Amino acid sequence: MADEFMLGTSAGASHWVWTGARLYADGGIDATLRYPDLTPEQRRQRVADLEAAWLAAQWEPPTASASHRFELRFSTDAEARRIQVALLVRVVAAMRQEAEERARRCLHRAADPNALPPHVRARPIKEEQELRTWLGSPSPVGSFVEIHKHLSALRITRGGSPLPYAVRHGYFGTGAAWDVWWREFAKLDFPAVLCVGFDPYDANNPDLRRELQRRTGVLEMLATRGVPSPLNPYDVPPDPAAQAAVGGYQRALARYAGSCYRLRVALVGEREAPATLLAALAGTLCAEPGAVLPVRPTGPEFAEAIREHQALGAPWLPQSHQQTMPVAPDVLDRLLHSLVDLPEAVSALSLPIHWPGSPACFDDLGD
């Protein structure tokens, strides 16, 4: 790619750079012609494998002086014939040159023709106004809904516990086919944007591994029957709260190592989307009922969410993200709230494609 526009600003010792590219479905060769020897199920798996490989290639760890996040934005409105897609990148670095070099590297890695799956095409965003429009859409914002892992907490009743509560974490996983949801999204009669953002995170972080092992060990102990002692000769049953929560930490300990992402999915609209559309989005992100759920920032956090949306940020919103928990999540639980490994991240990934036998949902370069 060449001639991408870069928008930049500085504040003190930090420098921000934004850039992006438009993504399109390849309108010349549909999935049937591309993979004539495969069944429909095999074609879907082939496309999923290609998109997973593309996402894995985007991982670049943050350094002491620079970090980045990238976001896929899918836009529709009442007059749009098809969904439009952009890939946006934001870099924060100590030096402007470092920020620009990292942004250029990230964009080329994601949108270069040789890097994209064969069913996707791209062109760089070359004009400032186009980039600002993608960052600022929709405008005005009347609804902001994030889809998050479900968080809940129960008080631990077993005596001597170092934890007052046990937090139960939901998870992202394979759900319904994305193309079903895209067709419903395209029917909205007002401007709306689905944002799927990824922050690379190195889960080999020793502090994370140490605290995750410690928390898992504590909950495993509480979740099993205790051993009576001379000072406490009574039966010590397993703690129900620990039993409900320990599986999530065991899953995190087994899965989160090396190249992970912090994931944020948000549906931003001029008006509130139908509840059925939000429920279908949750069902697309995970088939397990209740594993993920909509979260709506309110009050000052609504305004903050919009500001960060326009700057390609993904802040922690204390009141909203606490959901129904009786206490605020600690540092570990805040991280696990958005952390995903590659298979979980892929469940939230859908690049533009034209499927045979279905109306085209995404625009192509011929539009």
Phi, psi and omega in degrees: 000156180210160174067026176291144178273142177237127177257130185224157174206163181224149175212109183063235182267009182247143180231130180249141176224136175239142174207177182185177179213150170275139176247144183223153168285141176288108184278354184272329183227113181274177187296330180294312181291329182287325183230066186292342184270000185253151172286165178305319179295320179292325177295317178299319180293322177298315179297317179299320179295319179296318181289326176295319178296321177298314181295319179300325181287346181278348187289125172219121188291150172294152176244180179296338185242354184207147175209164179210162168222154178227155188217136170267128177239129182246119189244139174215162173200180187297331184264351182286132176283327182217163179288134176259147187228140173225147170253122182244145181233136172234132179237139171240127183213165181284335181234141181300317180298319178298320179297315181294319181295319179292319179297317180296319180296316180296317182294315181295321179296328184270324192240002174296139182306327181283347181262337185282150168302151187295345179270007183235140173237164184211158169216145180290149170280115189257346185246142180301317184296321179295318179296316179296325179296316179294322179292325187265356184275147353280163178216124001282165177259122177252346182211136178222113183232125174260148173253116186236161166303138179290129175248135173212160181215141176237145179289136176279127185259348182288132182294148178082005181288136175283351180246130177283329181228155172246125184264130178257126183254135169282192182200159172268147179194174183299131178233213180292160180298137183296326187296332176296315181292321181300322181297322178287321178300319182294343181276352181302140183260025176211160181296134178207152180225128169266126182247127177236105188249147183230126172249114177300137181220130179271103184280005169278006175309118185297328178295318178297311183298318181295313182290324179294319177295319180295313182296318179297317180297318179297314182290325176297320178295315181291334183278354179248162181293132180280167181258122177300152178230166178304326180280339180220080187281008185268161177299137180243091184287161175300148179276126182298322181295317179294321179298323181288331188262334193297328181299323180295321179286324175297319178296317179296318181296322181284328189261325190268095177209143177072227189283103177235175176228156163261121189256137173225123177245127182219139174251115186246126185221160173292331175225172179291132178285153177302144180301327180294326179291319178294319178296320179293324177296314177300319179290337175282327182278340175194132181284340182286117180302132176083356181291324174231155181205159180289141176232127183248110174297143180229166175058221180301330180290334175296314179296321179294319179298320179293315179301315181290325175302318181287344177253009181064039178255169178215078186283159168281126181250100192305312184290316184288314186284345175292341179055234183258013183293142180285345179226158178288140177297145176277186186301316181296313183291329174296319179293312181297336180302328183239354185285137178220148170271183185298314179300322177293317180298321181296331179297337179261005185256131174210106177275156183299138181205151171256115178269139180293144177080002180233150176301142179293125180268329188251149177285161176230175186293348178274352182290000000 
